[in-house]
Amino acid sequence: MDPNSKSVALNESVEWLEPDGLGGYASGTVVGLRTRRYHALLLTATTPPTGRVVLVNGFDAWVDLDGKRLALSSQRYLPDVVSPDGRNRLQSFTDEPWPRWVWQLAPGIAVSLELFVPHGVSACVLSWTLVDSPSNSSSSVPKLVVRPFLSGRDYHGMHHQNTAFHFEAQSQPLGVTWKPYPGIPAITALTNGSYHAEPDWYRNFLYEQERERGLDFVEDLASPGTFTMDLNQPAALIFVAEGHVEALTHVGSDAATIARSLADSERKRRAAFGHRLTRSADAYIVHRDRDSAKGSIARSGRTIIAGYPWFTDWGRDTFIALRGLCLADRRMQDAAEILGDWADTISEGMLPNRFPDQGGTPEYNSVDASLWYVVAVGDFLTRSQTEGPPAPAKLIQKLRAAVQAILSGYFRGTRYGIRCDADGLLQAGVPGVQLTWMDVKIGDWVVTPRIGKPVEVEALWLAALKIGGQFDSQWSAVYTRGMASFRKRFWNESHGCLYDVVDLNHQSGQVDETVRPNQIFAVGGLPDTLIDAKQARCVVDLVEQRLWTPLGLRTLDPADPAYAPRYVGAPKERDPAYHQGTVWPWLAGAFIEAWVRVRGDSPQVRTQARTKFLQPLLEGLHVAGLGHLPEVADGDAPHTPRGCPFQAWSLGELIRVQRMLDSSKAG
């Protein structure tokens, strides 16, 4: 046990994550109840980081002691029954350096479970230990029994009882192997116990989070048998996906030795990160196989997962998150690989915003993903020049060519009406397509179309032009013209802030006065402030007053009639609220940076920012996904976390702004 670990409140709304660095993971709640279809012990990416399938969903476990069966686990079943009663014996949970539970079975008798996923391997290691020995020497040796629950389904899907599931186990030197369905990876269980075939279906598991989200929430799982292990020594059980067994068995001759060896190695790897946030950041930086890319594009190396448990790698999310996850934490080689690989995906000046999880071609439907890429390239090149290590000349040439291709494509004109207008600003949008980060579409309804010249897109465009101007002087003239137009056209004198969109719906002079957080990027979050000091202070003060919450910025002024206070219900009910008041933690980075800038960069200002804004965000690391920030939260107090509990750009921006506040200069 890590002596620095602290007990976590036993709340089923708090979740842990153990990623494998390949796109797969193990995840669950601190009390052991599975509340999502995504909670699993062995969820593997068959084409890293995509093609995810759930192999081992969970397990029941109990200890046989002096003729009594004492449960260590609990499941929720229809209609709303929790059984067995293991959670009633749960005494504590810690998550450093990985999840560890302790159950009190009787006076003087407790059992712990440590669970971790070794990096780079699709496996889950579980090790139970008798924490306290029976004081009565006449007591029998406690026996642990574990009954795994299997499926072999797409991670977005649900599993139900059927006749096609193969329960049969093939004996292996260190355990058994199951092959639930053709075309699905086999599952091997390594154990220092004995296996007993007892095939059965466990029906009607109820997933509370799925029910709250208005989705299918009932599942059946197959259980092929049980493992029995004596607790007079650590009881090891390791689940590993097909193709990864050899990576484990070469480190030991039995399951307990393998578990100890993997634990020692993984503990050292995690300790090397030093800071907890740095280790959390590592969860999102994953391997991508060359053969896993679909369509005409092939990529290899590394990429960034947008969020767990259900996102893969998205363009916009990748380049926003990269500045915090990689650059702020000096992971320059990872940043180089990611930026270099994505450069190969440029088409007509655009980068894909999404790679489908299963087949299909990349989706080029974002106006800002390419611009965020240019900003990330500019940050990378600056850091490599000023802080080192110097980027290779070949990579610099490739990244500069990518920037040139993006700016040229946007300047000439590309998909969805994206092109540079005569005023030097970027216009974008066609009916029925969502191009900005506020991208909800329900059927044919684009909730926030923002067609025209959105304020944060212009801030990104100007930032990209300035970066490109360092390599090609033609962009400097466009930048100068665009800056003059921005300052002239976006200031809303009557409201003391910036318009959200000008030339709305491509109608010259039409504006959208809606108070949204997008205007903050004209002051913070990007290299330069685009408006004068007085205007910048007005923008920051207004955003703080109307949009700030302890978990980030609301997406709409609560005084607006369209404001949605909570992000709840079925998709048709909650999706319209996604950008109509819902809080997004990733926006906090730009806001805090802007707040510091307009007050002057001084130690006193940075101290105030840490106390007033950073500390509440740090407290958010303990309320949903442990060590991480969520995707979104309710606009109204208590700002309940929603969406993905582990979100890359939320954590990335927290890290970026924390490092900024810790540096000698904050702007």
C-alpha positions, 0 to 999 in steps of 0.5 A: 500500500502507498503510505501517501494514499488517502481514503476516498469517500465511499460514494458510487458517483465517484469513479476510478480509471485504469487506462492501458495506454492503448485505448482500453481500460478498466473502470468502475465506482469506488464502492464496486457497483457498476453503474455504466455499461462502460464499467469493466475490468478488461475493456480492450482496443482491438485496433488501438485506440479504437475497436473497443470491446468489453471482455470481462465486465466485472465479478462477484467475490466472497470469502468462505470462513468457518462455514460462512459466506462473506461477500466482497462485492455488490451488484444492482439488479432490476427492479432496484435491488443490490445484492450481495451485501459486500458494500456493507463490509467495505471499510475504505478505498484509496486510489494511490498508486492504484485502486485498493479496497479493504473489507472488514469481514469479522473482528480482526479479519480484513481483506484487501484488493489491489487492482491495476492495469499494466501500461502497454498491455490489455490486462487487469491484475487483481490481488487479494490479501488477508490484511489481518489474520484470525486471532483464533488459531482454530479458525480455518484458512479463509478461501476466496471465491471469484465468479467473473462476468463476461460478455464480448460486446462492443463497448457502446452496446449491451449484452443479453442472454443468448445461445451463441455464447461459448462457456467452455474453458480451455486449460492453460499452464497458468489458468484458463482461456475462454473464447466467447464469440467468433471474431472477439479476442479470447480471454485468458485468466491467470490464477494461483487458484483452481478453476471450476466450470459452473456456467450460468447466466446472470440477468438484469444487471441495472446500470444507474448512470445509463438509466439517468441518461435515458439509455438502455440500462439493463444487461445480462452477463455470462459467468462460465465458472469460479476461481477458488484461492487460499488467502494464506498467501496473496490471491492473484487473478489476472485477466488478459486479452488475446495477443497480450498473454506472452507479455505477462508470462515472460515475467514469471512462472506463476500468477502471484509472481507475475502480479508482483513483478508487474506491480513493482514495474508499474509502481516505479513507472507511476512514481516517475511522473512525480505529480499526480496531475502529470500521471493523470495526464498520461491516461490520455496519451495513447498508442495508435496502430497504423492499421487502425486508421480508416479510409484513405488515411494511415497514422501511427505513433501516438494520439490523445483520447478525448475522454473516458469512457466513451470518446476516442481521439478527436481533432479539436480536443487533441490540439486543445488538450495537447498544450497542457497534457504534453507541452506544459508538462515537457512531454515534447517527444509525445507532442512531436509524434502527435503533431507530426502524425496529424499533419498527414491528415490535412485535406483541403486545409482541414484536419479531421475532427473525428475518426469513427470508432468502427470503420468509416472515413474521417469526418472533416466537419470542424472550422476550428480543429485546424486552427487549434492545430496551428496554435499547438504547433506554434507553442511547440516550436516556441518551446522547443526553441527556447526551452529545448530540446530542439525539434529536428529540422525535418519535423520543423519543415513538416509542421511549417508545411502543415501550417501553410496548407491550413492557412492556404486552404482556409484563405482560398476557401474550403468545405462548408463555406470556410474562407477568408473574407475581404475584411481579413476575417474568416467566415464559415458555415452552411445550414444544417452543419455544426462547425464550431465547438458548440456542435450539437445536432439533433436530427436536422436541428443544429442547436447553436449554428453560429453561421458567419464569423464566430468570435473564438474562430476569429481569435484562432484565425488571427493567432494562426495567421500570426504564427504563419507569418513567422514562416511566410510574410504573406500572412502578416498582411492578412493578419493586420487587416483582420486585426483591424476588422476584429477591433472595429466589428466585434465590440458591443458598446451597449453591453460592454463585451464582444458579439458572439457572431458577426455577419450572422448567417452571412448577412453583413452587419447582422450580429448575435449579442448572446452572452457566451464564453467564446469571447474570452479567447480574445483576451486569454487562452491564446498568445495575444489579447486582441482588444484594448486594455479597457475592453479586455477588462470589461469582457473578463469582468462580465464573464466572471459575473455571469458565467463563472462557476467553481467548475468552469464557465457556463455556456450561456448567461443564466438571464437568457431565456434559452438558459438550461440549468441542468444537463439531465434526461434522455438525449433529446432532453439533455442535448439541447442544454449541452451549450445552452448553460451547461458548464465546461471546465476546459474553458476555465484555462482561458478565463483564468489566463485572461483574468490574470492578464487584465490585472497585470502579471504579478505574484499577488495577482497569481496568488489571487487567481490560485485561491479564487479560481484554481483551488475550486478546480483542484477540488473538482478532481475528487468529485467525479473521476478521481484525479481528473476533471469531468467533461461538463457540469450543471449550470446551476448549483451545486454544479453536479458533474455530467458527461464523461468523468475523465476529459482530456481538455478539461485536465489539459487546461487545468495543467496548462493554467496551473503551470502558467500561474507557477511560472515567473510570468503568466501571459 
